[in-house]
Amino acid sequence: MSEVVVSSQTNLRNEVRYGAGHTFITDEPVAAGGENAGPDPYTLLLAALGSCMSMTVTLYARRKQWPLENVTVRLRQSRIHVKDCAECVQNKEGFIHRIECGVSFAGPLSDEQRARLEEIAHKCPVHKTLTSEIVITKL
């Protein structure tokens, strides 16, 4: 199991440490009071999902020996009222977070292969995590 350590620096900037000595900076945009020194938390969340989708599809295509050359995942996140959510099946009040994503593939793939890769993309581990119940506990 991996561990990530986040340490505040100045203003809203944070240093993220992980693995064997790897680090990067997170921050908020200037408009949100930060210095735009790195990605904001929601950008990281979308990057995690998009990266996982791309990796999952690439590994699947490699295993099947399909001619996949490149994967592009585009993602957007927003907050919307539950009453405005056509996909929401539970009757809830307030807001939900909505992530829109599109996956495209480069390479001489058949229509059936593209359809299967689209399906596989939405079965990546991070997608499954985000769409399942999540419990956050004290460490």
DSSP file with accessible surface (Angstrom, degrees, kcal/mol):
  #  RESIDUE AA STRUCTURE BP1 BP2  ACC     N-H-->O    O-->H-N    N-H-->O    O-->H-N    TCO  KAPPA ALPHA  PHI   PSI    X-CA   Y-CA   Z-CA
    1    1 A M              0   0  238      0, 0.0     2,-0.1     0, 0.0     0, 0.0   0.000 360.0 360.0 360.0 134.6    0.0    0.0    0.0
    2    2 A S        -     0   0  110     16,-0.0     2,-0.4     2,-0.0    16,-0.0  -0.476 360.0-150.8 -84.9 156.5    1.4    3.4   -0.9
    3    3 A E        -     0   0  126     -2,-0.1    16,-0.6     2,-0.0     2,-0.4  -0.984   5.4-164.2-127.3 140.8    1.6    6.4    1.4
    4    4 A V  E     -A   18   0A  84     -2,-0.4     2,-0.5    14,-0.1    14,-0.2  -0.979   4.2-160.4-121.8 135.3    1.5   10.0    0.5
    5    5 A V  E     -A   17   0A  51     12,-2.6    12,-3.0    -2,-0.4     2,-0.5  -0.981   4.8-165.6-119.7 123.7    2.6   12.8    2.9
    6    6 A V  E     -A   16   0A  84     -2,-0.5     2,-0.4    10,-0.2    10,-0.2  -0.944   5.7-174.0-111.7 125.2    1.4   16.3    2.3
    7    7 A S  E     -A   15   0A  40      8,-2.6     8,-3.0    -2,-0.5     2,-0.1  -0.979  23.5-124.5-122.2 128.7    3.1   19.2    4.1
    8    8 A S  E     +A   14   0A 100     -2,-0.4     6,-0.2     6,-0.2     3,-0.1  -0.364  31.1 173.9 -68.2 146.9    1.9   22.8    4.0
    9    9 A Q        -     0   0   83      4,-2.8     2,-0.3     1,-0.3    -1,-0.1   0.288  52.7 -21.6-116.3-111.3    4.5   25.4    2.9
   10   10 A T  S >  S-     0   0   85     -2,-0.0     3,-2.4     4,-0.0    -1,-0.3  -0.793 110.6 -26.4-108.2 150.5    3.5   29.0    2.3
   11   11 A N  T 3  S-     0   0  102     -2,-0.3    23,-0.1     1,-0.3    -2,-0.1  -0.272 129.0 -26.1  51.1-120.8    0.0   30.4    1.7
   12   12 A L  T 3  S+     0   0   74     21,-0.2    -1,-0.3    16,-0.1     2,-0.1   0.377 106.8 119.9-103.4   5.0   -1.9   27.5    0.1
   13   13 A R    <   -     0   0   71     -3,-2.4    -4,-2.8    14,-0.1     2,-0.3  -0.439  40.6-173.7 -73.7 139.8    1.1   25.7   -1.4
   14   14 A N  E     -AB   8  26A  43     12,-2.4    12,-2.4    -6,-0.2     2,-0.5  -0.973  21.2-135.8-131.6 149.7    1.8   22.1   -0.3
   15   15 A E  E     -AB   7  25A  51     -8,-3.0    -8,-2.6    -2,-0.3     2,-0.5  -0.912  18.8-155.8-102.5 131.1    4.6   19.7   -0.9
   16   16 A V  E     -AB   6  24A  10      8,-3.3     8,-1.6    -2,-0.5     2,-0.4  -0.935   9.3-169.3-108.5 123.9    3.5   16.1   -1.7
   17   17 A R  E     +AB   5  23A 101    -12,-3.0   -12,-2.6    -2,-0.5     2,-0.3  -0.935  16.2 153.0-114.3 139.0    6.0   13.3   -1.0
   18   18 A Y  E  >  -AB   4  22A 100      4,-2.2     4,-1.7    -2,-0.4   -14,-0.1  -0.980  44.4  -1.2-156.2 160.8    5.5    9.8   -2.1
   19   19 A G  T  4 S-     0   0   69    -16,-0.6     2,-1.5    -2,-0.3    -2,-0.0  -0.107 116.8 -13.2  58.3-147.8    7.5    6.7   -3.0
   20   20 A A  T  4 S-     0   0   97      1,-0.2    -1,-0.2    -3,-0.0    -3,-0.0  -0.592 128.8 -42.8 -92.3  74.9   11.3    6.7   -2.9
   21   21 A G  T  4 S+     0   0   73     -2,-1.5     2,-0.3     1,-0.2    -1,-0.2   0.649  92.4 147.2  82.6  16.5   12.0   10.4   -2.6
   22   22 A H  E  <  +B   18   0A 101     -4,-1.7    -4,-2.2     2,-0.0     2,-0.3  -0.644  19.0 172.4 -86.3 142.6    9.5   11.8   -5.2
   23   23 A T  E     +B   17   0A  77     -2,-0.3     2,-0.3    -6,-0.2    -6,-0.2  -0.977  12.6 171.8-143.6 155.9    7.9   15.2   -4.6
   24   24 A F  E     -B   16   0A  74     -8,-1.6    -8,-3.3    -2,-0.3     2,-0.4  -0.961  29.2-113.6-154.7 167.6    5.7   17.7   -6.3
   25   25 A I  E     -B   15   0A  47     -2,-0.3     2,-0.3   -10,-0.2   -10,-0.2  -0.835  20.8-165.9-106.8 139.2    3.9   20.9   -5.4
   26   26 A T  E     +B   14   0A  12    -12,-2.4   -12,-2.4    -2,-0.4     2,-0.3  -0.892  20.4 150.8-116.4 155.8    0.1   21.5   -5.2
   27   27 A D        -     0   0    3     12,-1.7   -14,-0.1    -2,-0.3     7,-0.1  -0.938  39.7-103.0-163.4 179.2   -1.5   24.9   -5.0
   28   28 A E        -     0   0   62     -2,-0.3     8,-2.5    12,-0.1     9,-0.3  -0.828  44.9 -93.5-111.7 156.5   -4.6   26.8   -5.9
   29   29 A P    > > -     0   0   47      0, 0.0     5,-2.3     0, 0.0     3,-1.4  -0.252  38.3-108.1 -62.7 160.0   -5.0   29.2   -8.7
   30   30 A V  G > 5S+     0   0  104      1,-0.3     3,-2.2     3,-0.2    -2,-0.0   0.904 120.0  60.6 -56.6 -40.5   -4.4   32.9   -8.0
   31   31 A A  G 3 5S+     0   0  109      1,-0.3    -1,-0.3     2,-0.1     4,-0.0   0.750 105.7  48.1 -61.6 -22.4   -8.2   33.6   -8.3
   32   32 A A  G < 5S-     0   0   57     -3,-1.4    -1,-0.3     0, 0.0    -2,-0.2   0.279 130.8 -91.9-101.5   9.8   -8.7   31.2   -5.4
   33   33 A G  T < 5S+     0   0   40     -3,-2.2   -21,-0.2     1,-0.3    -3,-0.2   0.440  92.4 108.8  97.7   1.3   -6.0   32.8   -3.2
   34   34 A G  S   <S-     0   0    7     -5,-2.3    -1,-0.3   -23,-0.1   -23,-0.1  -0.141  74.6-117.5 -95.1-165.4   -3.1   30.6   -4.2
   35   35 A E        -     0   0   85     -7,-0.2    -5,-0.1    -3,-0.1    -1,-0.0   0.257  41.7-119.8-117.4   4.9    0.0   31.2   -6.3
   36   36 A N        +     0   0  109     -8,-2.5    -9,-0.1     1,-0.1     4,-0.0   0.838  64.7 144.0  58.5  37.5   -0.7   28.7   -9.1
   37   37 A A        -     0   0   43     -9,-0.3   -12,-0.2   -11,-0.1    -1,-0.1   0.534  69.0 -13.0 -84.7  -6.9    2.5   26.9   -8.3
   38   38 A G  S    S-     0   0   18    -10,-0.1   -12,-0.2   -14,-0.1   -11,-0.2  -0.972  95.5 -47.4-173.9-179.6    1.1   23.5   -9.1
   39   39 A P        -     0   0   48      0, 0.0   -12,-1.7     0, 0.0    -2,-0.1  -0.300  52.8-123.8 -66.0 149.5   -2.1   21.6   -9.7
   40   40 A D     >  -     0   0   35    -14,-0.2     4,-2.1     1,-0.1     3,-0.3  -0.425  33.9 -96.8 -85.1 166.8   -5.1   22.1   -7.4
   41   41 A P  H  > S+     0   0   74      0, 0.0     4,-2.1     0, 0.0     5,-0.1   0.871 123.0  49.8 -56.3 -39.9   -6.7   19.1   -5.6
   42   42 A Y  H  > S+     0   0  106      2,-0.2     4,-2.5     1,-0.2     5,-0.2   0.873 108.2  53.8 -70.5 -32.6   -9.5   18.6   -8.2
   43   43 A T  H  > S+     0   0   66     -3,-0.3     4,-2.7     2,-0.2    -1,-0.2   0.922 109.1  49.6 -63.5 -40.8   -7.0   18.6  -11.0
   44   44 A L  H  X S+     0   0   55     -4,-2.1     4,-2.6     2,-0.2    -2,-0.2   0.903 109.1  51.9 -63.8 -39.9   -5.1   15.9   -9.3
   45   45 A L  H  X S+     0   0   63     -4,-2.1     4,-2.2     2,-0.2    -2,-0.2   0.943 112.5  44.7 -62.0 -46.3   -8.3   13.9   -8.8
   46   46 A L  H  X S+     0   0   26     -4,-2.5     4,-3.1     1,-0.2     5,-0.2   0.898 112.3  52.8 -65.1 -39.0   -9.1   14.1  -12.5
   47   47 A A  H  X S+     0   0   48     -4,-2.7     4,-2.7     2,-0.2     5,-0.3   0.901 108.2  50.9 -63.3 -39.1   -5.4   13.3  -13.4
   48   48 A A  H  X S+     0   0   46     -4,-2.6     4,-2.2     2,-0.2    -2,-0.2   0.943 113.9  44.0 -63.7 -45.4   -5.6   10.2  -11.2
   49   49 A L  H  X S+     0   0    6     -4,-2.2     4,-2.5     2,-0.2    -2,-0.2   0.953 116.3  45.8 -65.1 -48.9   -8.8    9.0  -12.9
   50   50 A G  H  X S+     0   0    7     -4,-3.1     4,-2.5     1,-0.2    -2,-0.2   0.905 113.3  49.6 -62.8 -41.0   -7.6    9.9  -16.5
   51   51 A S  H  X S+     0   0   59     -4,-2.7     4,-2.8    -5,-0.2     5,-0.2   0.920 111.5  48.8 -64.0 -43.5   -4.2    8.3  -15.9
   52   52 A C  H  X S+     0   0   18     -4,-2.2     4,-2.7    -5,-0.3     5,-0.2   0.920 111.2  49.8 -63.8 -41.7   -5.7    5.1  -14.5
   53   53 A M  H  X S+     0   0    0     -4,-2.5     4,-2.4     2,-0.2     5,-0.2   0.943 113.1  46.5 -62.0 -46.2   -8.1    4.9  -17.5
   54   54 A S  H  X S+     0   0   34     -4,-2.5     4,-2.5     1,-0.2    -2,-0.2   0.926 114.5  46.6 -62.3 -45.9   -5.3    5.3  -20.0
   55   55 A M  H  X S+     0   0  120     -4,-2.8     4,-2.7     2,-0.2     5,-0.2   0.910 111.9  50.9 -64.2 -41.8   -3.1    2.8  -18.3
   56   56 A T  H  X S+     0   0   34     -4,-2.7     4,-2.2    -5,-0.2    -2,-0.2   0.932 113.1  45.1 -62.7 -45.3   -5.8    0.2  -17.9
   57   57 A V  H  X S+     0   0    0     -4,-2.4     4,-2.9    -5,-0.2     5,-0.3   0.919 112.8  51.2 -64.7 -43.5   -6.7    0.5  -21.6
   58   58 A T  H  X S+     0   0   43     -4,-2.5     4,-2.5    -5,-0.2    -2,-0.2   0.930 111.7  46.5 -61.6 -45.1   -3.1    0.4  -22.7
   59   59 A L  H  X S+     0   0  104     -4,-2.7     4,-2.4     2,-0.2    -1,-0.2   0.903 113.2  49.6 -65.1 -39.8   -2.4   -2.8  -20.6
   60   60 A Y  H  X S+     0   0   25     -4,-2.2     4,-2.2    -5,-0.2    -2,-0.2   0.947 112.8  46.1 -63.7 -47.9   -5.6   -4.4  -21.9
   61   61 A A  H  X>S+     0   0    2     -4,-2.9     5,-2.6     1,-0.2     4,-0.6   0.893 111.9  52.3 -63.6 -38.2   -4.8   -3.6  -25.6
   62   62 A R  H ><5S+     0   0  169     -4,-2.5     3,-0.8    -5,-0.3    -1,-0.2   0.925 109.5  48.7 -62.8 -44.3   -1.2   -4.8  -25.1
   63   63 A R  H 3<5S+     0   0  175     -4,-2.4    -1,-0.2     1,-0.3    -2,-0.2   0.878 115.2  44.2 -63.9 -37.4   -2.4   -8.1  -23.6
   64   64 A K  H 3<5S-     0   0   93     -4,-2.2    -1,-0.3    -5,-0.2    -2,-0.2   0.505 109.7-126.4 -82.1  -8.0   -4.8   -8.6  -26.6
   65   65 A Q  T <<5 +     0   0  176     -3,-0.8    -3,-0.2    -4,-0.6    -4,-0.1   0.883  51.6 162.2  60.1  41.5   -2.1   -7.5  -29.0
   66   66 A W      < -     0   0   58     -5,-2.6     2,-2.2    -6,-0.1    -1,-0.2  -0.672  50.9-110.3 -88.8 150.3   -4.4   -4.8  -30.5
   67   67 A P        +     0   0   56      0, 0.0     2,-0.5     0, 0.0    42,-0.1  -0.206  55.8 157.3 -81.7  54.7   -2.8   -2.0  -32.5
   68   68 A L        +     0   0   32     -2,-2.2    39,-0.2     1,-0.2     3,-0.1  -0.661  13.2 173.6 -79.6 125.5   -3.5    0.8  -30.0
   69   69 A E        -     0   0  144     37,-3.3     2,-0.3    -2,-0.5    38,-0.2   0.746  61.2  -1.2-102.0 -32.6   -1.0    3.7  -30.6
   70   70 A N  E     -C  106   0B  87     36,-1.4    36,-2.7     2,-0.0     2,-0.4  -0.986  52.6-150.8-161.3 147.4   -2.3    6.3  -28.2
   71   71 A V  E     -C  105   0B  19     -2,-0.3     2,-0.4    34,-0.2    34,-0.2  -0.987  10.6-170.2-122.5 134.1   -5.0    7.0  -25.6
   72   72 A T  E     -C  104   0B  65     32,-2.5    32,-2.7    -2,-0.4     2,-0.5  -0.995   1.9-171.1-124.2 126.6   -6.4   10.5  -24.8
   73   73 A V  E     -C  103   0B  30     -2,-0.4     2,-0.4    30,-0.2    30,-0.2  -0.979   2.5-166.8-118.2 123.3   -8.7   11.0  -21.8
   74   74 A R  E     -C  102   0B 178     28,-2.7    28,-2.3    -2,-0.5     2,-0.3  -0.938  12.6-178.4-109.3 132.9  -10.4   14.4  -21.4
   75   75 A L  E     -C  101   0B  39     -2,-0.4     2,-0.3    26,-0.2    26,-0.2  -0.974  14.0-177.3-135.3 147.3  -12.1   15.1  -18.1
   76   76 A R  E     -C  100   0B 148     24,-2.3    24,-2.9    -2,-0.3     2,-0.4  -0.994  10.2-157.4-139.6 144.0  -14.1   17.9  -16.5
   77   77 A Q  E     +C   99   0B  53     -2,-0.3     2,-0.3    22,-0.2    22,-0.2  -0.945  19.8 157.0-122.9 140.8  -15.4   18.2  -13.0
   78   78 A S  E     -C   98   0B  42     20,-2.3    20,-3.4    -2,-0.4     2,-0.5  -0.965  36.5-120.8-151.8 165.9  -18.3   20.4  -11.8
   79   79 A R  E     +C   97   0B 142     -2,-0.3     2,-0.3    18,-0.2    18,-0.2  -0.961  36.0 175.0-110.4 130.9  -20.8   20.6   -9.0
   80   80 A I  E     -C   96   0B  34     16,-2.4    16,-2.6    -2,-0.5     2,-0.2  -0.916  37.2 -94.9-132.8 159.8  -24.5   20.5   -9.9
   81   81 A H  E >   -C   95   0B  77     -2,-0.3     3,-1.5    14,-0.2    14,-0.3  -0.503  32.2-128.5 -68.3 139.4  -27.8   20.4   -8.1
   82   82 A V  G >  S+     0   0   13     12,-2.7     3,-2.2     1,-0.3     6,-0.2   0.899 109.6  61.6 -56.2 -38.7  -29.1   16.8   -7.7
   83   83 A K  G 3  S+     0   0  176     11,-0.4    -1,-0.3     1,-0.3    12,-0.1   0.746 102.1  52.6 -63.8 -19.0  -32.4   17.9   -9.2
   84   84 A D  G <  S+     0   0  104     -3,-1.5     2,-0.8     1,-0.0    -1,-0.3   0.355  87.5  99.4 -94.1   4.9  -30.5   18.8  -12.4
   85   85 A a    X   -     0   0   14     -3,-2.2     3,-0.6    -4,-0.2    -1,-0.0  -0.815  47.4-175.9-100.7 105.7  -28.9   15.4  -12.6
   86   86 A A  T 3  S+     0   0   96     -2,-0.8    -1,-0.2     1,-0.2    -4,-0.0   0.801  85.8  53.1 -68.0 -28.5  -30.7   13.1  -15.1
   87   87 A E  T 3  S+     0   0  119      2,-0.0     2,-0.3     0, 0.0    -1,-0.2   0.626  81.9 106.5 -82.8 -14.4  -28.4   10.2  -14.2
   88   88 A a    <   +     0   0   45     -3,-0.6    -3,-0.0    -6,-0.2     4,-0.0  -0.522  42.0 179.3 -72.4 125.8  -29.0   10.4  -10.4
   89   89 A V        +     0   0  140     -2,-0.3     2,-0.3     2,-0.0    -1,-0.2   0.688  58.4  76.2 -99.9 -23.7  -31.2    7.5   -9.3
   90   90 A Q  S    S-     0   0  124      1,-0.0     2,-1.2     0, 0.0    -2,-0.0  -0.717  85.2-120.9 -90.4 141.9  -31.4    8.3   -5.6
   91   91 A N        +     0   0  158     -2,-0.3     2,-0.3    -8,-0.0    -2,-0.0  -0.684  52.4 156.5 -82.7  98.9  -33.7   11.1   -4.4
   92   92 A K        -     0   0  116     -2,-1.2     2,-0.2     2,-0.1    -9,-0.0  -0.856  35.7-130.3-122.9 160.4  -31.2   13.4   -2.6
   93   93 A E        +     0   0  173     -2,-0.3     2,-0.2   -11,-0.1    -2,-0.0  -0.666  66.5  16.6-101.4 161.4  -31.1   17.0   -1.8
   94   94 A G  S    S-     0   0   39     -2,-0.2   -12,-2.7     2,-0.0   -11,-0.4  -0.563  97.1 -24.3  89.6-143.2  -28.3   19.5   -2.4
   95   95 A F  E     -C   81   0B 100    -14,-0.3     2,-0.3    -2,-0.2   -14,-0.2  -0.727  41.9-163.8-113.6 159.6  -25.3   19.1   -4.8
   96   96 A I  E     -C   80   0B  40    -16,-2.6   -16,-2.4    -2,-0.3     2,-0.5  -0.934  27.0-115.5-131.9 159.5  -23.4   16.2   -6.4
   97   97 A H  E     -C   79   0B  99     -2,-0.3     2,-0.5   -18,-0.2   -18,-0.2  -0.833  30.4-161.0 -93.9 133.6  -20.0   16.2   -8.0
   98   98 A R  E     -C   78   0B  64    -20,-3.4   -20,-2.3    -2,-0.5     2,-0.5  -0.969   7.1-167.7-119.5 127.8  -20.1   15.4  -11.7
   99   99 A I  E     -C   77   0B  60     -2,-0.5     2,-0.4   -22,-0.2   -22,-0.2  -0.976   5.1-164.4-115.0 121.6  -17.1   14.2  -13.7
  100  100 A E  E     +C   76   0B  79    -24,-2.9   -24,-2.3    -2,-0.5     2,-0.4  -0.894  14.4 177.2-101.8 134.3  -17.5   14.1  -17.5
  101  101 A C  E     -C   75   0B  41     -2,-0.4     2,-0.4   -26,-0.2   -26,-0.2  -0.998  16.6-169.7-141.4 147.3  -14.9   12.1  -19.4
  102  102 A G  E     -C   74   0B  36    -28,-2.3   -28,-2.7    -2,-0.4     2,-0.4  -0.995   8.7-159.4-132.0 138.4  -14.3   11.2  -22.9
  103  103 A V  E     -C   73   0B  17     -2,-0.4     2,-0.3   -30,-0.2   -30,-0.2  -0.967   9.1-176.8-120.8 132.4  -11.7    8.6  -24.2
  104  104 A S  E     -C   72   0B  65    -32,-2.7   -32,-2.5    -2,-0.4     2,-0.4  -0.951   9.7-151.8-128.1 153.8  -10.3    8.5  -27.7
  105  105 A F  E     -C   71   0B  22     -2,-0.3     2,-0.4   -34,-0.2   -34,-0.2  -0.969   1.4-153.3-127.6 138.0   -7.9    6.0  -29.2
  106  106 A A  E     +C   70   0B  38    -36,-2.7   -37,-3.3    -2,-0.4   -36,-1.4  -0.875  53.0  68.3-107.9 142.9   -5.4    6.3  -32.0
  107  107 A G  S    S-     0   0   14     -2,-0.4     2,-2.5   -39,-0.2   -39,-0.1  -0.497  94.8 -64.0 131.9 161.3   -4.4    3.3  -34.1
  108  108 A P  S    S+     0   0   93      0, 0.0     2,-0.3     0, 0.0   -40,-0.1  -0.381  74.5 154.5 -78.2  67.8   -5.9    1.0  -36.7
  109  109 A L        -     0   0   15     -2,-2.5    -2,-0.1    -4,-0.1     2,-0.1  -0.684  42.7-119.1 -95.9 150.4   -8.5   -0.5  -34.4
  110  110 A S     >  -     0   0   46     -2,-0.3     4,-2.5     1,-0.1     5,-0.2  -0.351  30.5-107.7 -77.6 165.3  -11.8   -2.0  -35.5
  111  111 A D  H  > S+     0   0  128      1,-0.2     4,-2.3     2,-0.2     5,-0.2   0.886 122.5  52.7 -60.3 -37.8  -15.1   -0.5  -34.3
  112  112 A E  H  > S+     0   0  144      2,-0.2     4,-2.2     1,-0.2    -1,-0.2   0.898 108.7  49.0 -66.4 -40.6  -15.5   -3.5  -32.0
  113  113 A Q  H  > S+     0   0   36      2,-0.2     4,-2.7     1,-0.2    -2,-0.2   0.926 111.1  49.7 -65.4 -43.7  -12.1   -3.0  -30.5
  114  114 A R  H  X S+     0   0   77     -4,-2.5     4,-2.3     1,-0.2    -2,-0.2   0.921 111.0  49.7 -60.9 -43.1  -12.8    0.7  -29.8
  115  115 A A  H  X S+     0   0   63     -4,-2.3     4,-2.0     1,-0.2    -1,-0.2   0.911 111.9  47.9 -63.1 -42.0  -16.1   -0.1  -28.2
  116  116 A R  H  X S+     0   0   80     -4,-2.2     4,-2.7     2,-0.2    -2,-0.2   0.910 110.6  51.2 -67.0 -40.4  -14.4   -2.7  -25.9
  117  117 A L  H  X S+     0   0    0     -4,-2.7     4,-2.4     2,-0.2    -2,-0.2   0.891 108.2  52.6 -64.7 -37.4  -11.6   -0.3  -25.0
  118  118 A E  H  X S+     0   0   73     -4,-2.3     4,-1.1     2,-0.2    -1,-0.2   0.923 111.5  47.0 -61.1 -44.0  -14.2    2.4  -24.1
  119  119 A E  H  < S+     0   0   93     -4,-2.0     3,-0.4     1,-0.2    -2,-0.2   0.927 112.2  49.3 -63.5 -44.9  -15.9   -0.2  -21.8
  120  120 A I  H >< S+     0   0   14     -4,-2.7     3,-2.2     1,-0.2    -2,-0.2   0.876 101.7  63.8 -64.3 -37.0  -12.6   -1.3  -20.2
  121  121 A A  H >< S+     0   0    0     -4,-2.4     3,-1.2     1,-0.3    -1,-0.2   0.886 100.6  51.8 -56.0 -38.4  -11.6    2.4  -19.6
  122  122 A H  T 3< S+     0   0   55     -4,-1.1    -1,-0.3    -3,-0.4    -2,-0.2   0.402 102.0  62.1 -83.5   5.5  -14.5    2.7  -17.2
  123  123 A K  T <  S+     0   0   96     -3,-2.2    -1,-0.3    -4,-0.1    -2,-0.2   0.198  73.6 128.7-109.8  13.7  -13.5   -0.4  -15.3
  124  124 A C  S <> S-     0   0    0     -3,-1.2     4,-2.4    -4,-0.1     5,-0.2  -0.271  72.5-109.7 -67.8 156.4  -10.2    1.0  -14.1
  125  125 A P  H  > S+     0   0   82      0, 0.0     4,-2.3     0, 0.0     5,-0.1   0.873 116.9  49.9 -57.8 -38.8   -9.4    0.8  -10.4
  126  126 A V  H  > S+     0   0   42      2,-0.2     4,-2.8     1,-0.2     5,-0.2   0.920 110.2  50.9 -69.8 -39.3   -9.7    4.5   -9.7
  127  127 A H  H  > S+     0   0   44      1,-0.2     4,-1.5     2,-0.2    -1,-0.2   0.942 111.2  48.9 -60.3 -44.5  -13.0    4.7  -11.5
  128  128 A K  H  < S+     0   0  124     -4,-2.4     4,-0.4     1,-0.2    -1,-0.2   0.897 111.5  50.2 -62.2 -39.7  -14.2    1.8   -9.4
  129  129 A T  H >< S+     0   0   76     -4,-2.3     3,-1.2     1,-0.2    -2,-0.2   0.945 110.8  47.9 -63.0 -46.7  -13.0    3.5   -6.2
  130  130 A L  H 3< S+     0   0   61     -4,-2.8    -1,-0.2     1,-0.3    -2,-0.2   0.738 114.1  46.8 -69.6 -22.7  -14.7    6.8   -7.1
  131  131 A T  T 3< S+     0   0  102     -4,-1.5    -1,-0.3    -5,-0.2     2,-0.2   0.366 105.3  71.4-101.5   5.7  -18.0    5.1   -7.8
  132  132 A S  S <  S-     0   0   66     -3,-1.2     2,-0.2    -4,-0.4    -3,-0.0  -0.637 101.1 -75.6-109.4 172.9  -18.0    2.9   -4.8
  133  133 A E        -     0   0  176     -2,-0.2     2,-0.5     1,-0.0    -2,-0.1  -0.497  49.5-154.7 -67.4 134.3  -18.6    3.7   -1.1
  134  134 A I        -     0   0   89     -2,-0.2     2,-0.5    -4,-0.1    -1,-0.0  -0.950   8.6-164.7-116.4 131.2  -15.5    5.4    0.3
  135  135 A V        -     0   0  109     -2,-0.5     2,-0.6     2,-0.0    -2,-0.0  -0.971   2.7-164.8-115.5 123.1  -14.6    5.3    4.0
  136  136 A I        -     0   0  158     -2,-0.5     2,-0.3     0, 0.0    -2,-0.0  -0.947  16.5-178.1-109.1 121.5  -11.9    7.7    5.2
  137  137 A T        -     0   0  113     -2,-0.6     2,-0.2     1,-0.0    -2,-0.0  -0.735  33.3 -88.5-117.5 167.3  -10.6    6.9    8.7
  138  138 A K              0   0  203     -2,-0.3    -1,-0.0     1,-0.1     0, 0.0  -0.519 360.0 360.0 -74.9 138.2   -8.1    8.4   11.1
  139  139 A L              0   0  194     -2,-0.2    -1,-0.1     0, 0.0     0, 0.0  -0.634 360.0 360.0 -89.9 360.0   -4.5    7.2   10.6
